[in-house]
Amino acid sequence: MKLWQRLFGTMRDAPPSQRDEELQCDICGNKTWRQQGYFLTTAEVTTSSYYWVFKREVLFAMPVPEDAKVGMFTEDIESSVSDRTPWLVCERCSVLFVFDRKIARDCAIRKTAPPNSGPADLDAVRSAAQKAMLMFK
Ligand SMILES: [Zn+2]
């Protein structure tokens, strides 16, 4: 335990945390405690191809016509990219993303936006989504 604390620190230096709250994970929609999740930036979420693979699977399982799905997928890309608020991500979904777990957990505990929050680069997001589409061919 001491080695663990030396390597990764403890949360003792964080200010008294605000009361925890049960919220929905922004990825899977399941309930999660904020302080047991992670706050990610829009870029961290939307430039992950795995995120778009997940979104694609959810969307394509929906009982709507194929051409409507393509439109919905495009709409999803455009609405996600401009999100300025942190994304609450549960432990299970966190494996889809590359991010600093300590910073993201700390932000979730403190309820503050992670560094570099704000809209993501649309081209980078489109490229990640495109890769996700290719993974299914
Ligand atoms: Zn989740």
Boltz pocket constraint, residues with backbone or C-beta under 6 A from the ligand:
constraints:
  - pocket:
      binder: B
      contacts: [[A, 25], [A, 26], [A, 27], [A, 28], [A, 29], [A, 30], [A, 89], [A, 90], [A, 91], [A, 92], [A, 93]]
      max_distance: 6.0
